[in-house]
Amino acid sequence: TKGEPMLYVTLQKALYGCMRSALLFYLKLVADLEGEGFRLNPYNPCVANKMVDGAQMTLTFHVDDIKISDVNPAEVIRHINWFKSIHGTNVRV
């Protein structure tokens, strides 16, 4: 308003709960997954697949919940650790 001081800030990280934050998280997640060899499902952009030792690993996500499925539990653990290395250790399993 006129005559009242106004403070503007620039955030260094996305603010949780905003539409732009959700888009930024999605774009980063997709870039990270593709960098790790996953391919997005063309019919559902919240599903990514990757062939690991001749078997398909599937990763599904919604908002900030992620599910990894693979026949080899060690591969699931390896990918959880990979994800933690990128997004921080505050990842709950």
Short mmCIF file of the C-alpha atoms (twelve columns), coordinates in Angstrom:
data_MODEL
# 
_entry.id   MODEL 
# 
loop_
_atom_site.group_PDB 
_atom_site.id 
_atom_site.type_symbol 
_atom_site.label_atom_id 
_atom_site.label_alt_id 
_atom_site.label_comp_id 
_atom_site.label_asym_id 
_atom_site.label_seq_id 
_atom_site.Cartn_x 
_atom_site.Cartn_y 
_atom_site.Cartn_z 
_atom_site.pdbx_PDB_model_num 
ATOM 1  C CA . THR A 1  0.000  0.000   0.000   1 
ATOM 2  C CA . LYS A 2  1.060  3.595   -0.469  1 
ATOM 3  C CA . GLY A 3  3.478  4.961   2.048   1 
ATOM 4  C CA . GLU A 4  3.980  1.686   3.938   1 
ATOM 5  C CA . PRO A 5  7.291  -0.149  3.814   1 
ATOM 6  C CA . MET A 6  7.347  -3.329  1.744   1 
ATOM 7  C CA . LEU A 7  9.849  -6.174  1.967   1 
ATOM 8  C CA . TYR A 8  10.683 -8.326  -1.050  1 
ATOM 9  C CA . VAL A 9  12.838 -11.417 -0.731  1 
ATOM 10 C CA . THR A 10 14.331 -13.972 -3.075  1 
ATOM 11 C CA . LEU A 11 14.148 -17.545 -1.824  1 
ATOM 12 C CA . GLN A 12 17.164 -19.786 -2.218  1 
ATOM 13 C CA . LYS A 13 14.962 -22.891 -2.202  1 
ATOM 14 C CA . ALA A 14 11.430 -23.615 -3.356  1 
ATOM 15 C CA . LEU A 15 8.707  -22.914 -0.802  1 
ATOM 16 C CA . TYR A 16 6.641  -26.018 0.011   1 
ATOM 17 C CA . GLY A 17 2.980  -25.819 -0.959  1 
ATOM 18 C CA . CYS A 18 3.240  -23.407 -3.878  1 
ATOM 19 C CA . MET A 19 2.403  -24.390 -7.457  1 
ATOM 20 C CA . ARG A 20 5.794  -23.190 -8.679  1 
ATOM 21 C CA . SER A 21 7.515  -25.248 -5.969  1 
ATOM 22 C CA . ALA A 22 5.711  -28.383 -7.126  1 
ATOM 23 C CA . LEU A 23 6.752  -27.747 -10.712 1 
ATOM 24 C CA . LEU A 24 10.373 -27.091 -9.724  1 
ATOM 25 C CA . PHE A 25 10.464 -30.302 -7.668  1 
ATOM 26 C CA . TYR A 26 8.946  -32.285 -10.552 1 
ATOM 27 C CA . LEU A 27 11.432 -30.883 -13.076 1 
ATOM 28 C CA . LYS A 28 14.387 -31.619 -10.778 1 
ATOM 29 C CA . LEU A 29 13.115 -35.111 -10.004 1 
ATOM 30 C CA . VAL A 30 12.623 -35.923 -13.694 1 
ATOM 31 C CA . ALA A 31 16.095 -34.588 -14.561 1 
ATOM 32 C CA . ASP A 32 17.649 -36.670 -11.755 1 
ATOM 33 C CA . LEU A 33 15.756 -39.813 -12.817 1 
ATOM 34 C CA . GLU A 34 16.679 -39.415 -16.483 1 
ATOM 35 C CA . GLY A 35 20.289 -38.831 -15.453 1 
ATOM 36 C CA . GLU A 36 20.158 -42.161 -13.616 1 
ATOM 37 C CA . GLY A 37 18.834 -43.930 -16.720 1 
ATOM 38 C CA . PHE A 38 15.090 -43.911 -16.032 1 
ATOM 39 C CA . ARG A 39 12.631 -43.174 -18.831 1 
ATOM 40 C CA . LEU A 40 9.285  -41.534 -18.129 1 
ATOM 41 C CA . ASN A 41 6.215  -43.480 -19.123 1 
ATOM 42 C CA . PRO A 42 4.662  -41.647 -22.101 1 
ATOM 43 C CA . TYR A 43 1.144  -42.389 -20.795 1 
ATOM 44 C CA . ASN A 44 1.723  -41.398 -17.168 1 
ATOM 45 C CA . PRO A 45 4.367  -38.746 -16.403 1 
ATOM 46 C CA . CYS A 46 4.503  -39.865 -12.757 1 
ATOM 47 C CA . VAL A 47 5.889  -43.309 -13.648 1 
ATOM 48 C CA . ALA A 48 9.495  -43.955 -14.636 1 
ATOM 49 C CA . ASN A 49 11.062 -47.264 -15.692 1 
ATOM 50 C CA . LYS A 50 14.604 -48.534 -15.956 1 
ATOM 51 C CA . MET A 51 16.049 -51.894 -16.925 1 
ATOM 52 C CA . VAL A 52 18.332 -53.262 -14.183 1 
ATOM 53 C CA . ASP A 53 20.048 -56.618 -14.706 1 
ATOM 54 C CA . GLY A 54 17.427 -57.661 -17.264 1 
ATOM 55 C CA . ALA A 55 14.439 -56.763 -15.067 1 
ATOM 56 C CA . GLN A 56 12.308 -53.639 -15.102 1 
ATOM 57 C CA . MET A 57 12.542 -51.313 -12.118 1 
ATOM 58 C CA . THR A 58 9.519  -49.051 -11.755 1 
ATOM 59 C CA . LEU A 59 9.441  -45.821 -9.817  1 
ATOM 60 C CA . THR A 60 6.112  -44.061 -9.243  1 
ATOM 61 C CA . PHE A 61 5.611  -40.731 -7.573  1 
ATOM 62 C CA . HIS A 62 2.830  -38.405 -6.484  1 
ATOM 63 C CA . VAL A 63 3.578  -35.008 -4.950  1 
ATOM 64 C CA . ASP A 64 6.499  -35.964 -2.665  1 
ATOM 65 C CA . ASP A 65 5.737  -39.683 -2.187  1 
ATOM 66 C CA . ILE A 66 7.885  -42.097 -4.177  1 
ATOM 67 C CA . LYS A 67 7.587  -45.886 -4.551  1 
ATOM 68 C CA . ILE A 68 10.344 -48.024 -6.068  1 
ATOM 69 C CA . SER A 69 9.599  -51.585 -7.223  1 
ATOM 70 C CA . ASP A 70 12.174 -54.131 -8.371  1 
ATOM 71 C CA . VAL A 71 12.661 -57.895 -8.080  1 
ATOM 72 C CA . ASN A 72 16.009 -57.310 -6.338  1 
ATOM 73 C CA . PRO A 73 15.684 -55.632 -2.915  1 
ATOM 74 C CA . ALA A 74 19.369 -54.652 -3.029  1 
ATOM 75 C CA . GLU A 75 18.680 -52.526 -6.110  1 
ATOM 76 C CA . VAL A 76 15.817 -50.792 -4.315  1 
ATOM 77 C CA . ILE A 77 18.149 -49.983 -1.386  1 
ATOM 78 C CA . ARG A 78 20.841 -48.763 -3.788  1 
ATOM 79 C CA . HIS A 79 18.387 -46.409 -5.473  1 
ATOM 80 C CA . ILE A 80 17.074 -45.151 -2.120  1 
ATOM 81 C CA . ASN A 81 20.662 -44.312 -1.142  1 
ATOM 82 C CA . TRP A 82 21.199 -42.629 -4.530  1 
ATOM 83 C CA . PHE A 83 18.058 -40.567 -3.945  1 
ATOM 84 C CA . LYS A 84 19.223 -39.608 -0.431  1 
ATOM 85 C CA . SER A 85 22.585 -38.497 -1.830  1 
ATOM 86 C CA . ILE A 86 20.782 -36.010 -4.091  1 
ATOM 87 C CA . HIS A 87 17.807 -34.897 -1.985  1 
ATOM 88 C CA . GLY A 88 19.267 -35.177 1.513   1 
ATOM 89 C CA . THR A 89 19.208 -37.737 4.254   1 
ATOM 90 C CA . ASN A 90 15.806 -36.626 5.543   1 
ATOM 91 C CA . VAL A 91 14.183 -39.260 3.310   1 
ATOM 92 C CA . ARG A 92 11.907 -41.683 5.172   1 
ATOM 93 C CA . VAL A 93 11.634 -45.273 4.006   1 
# 
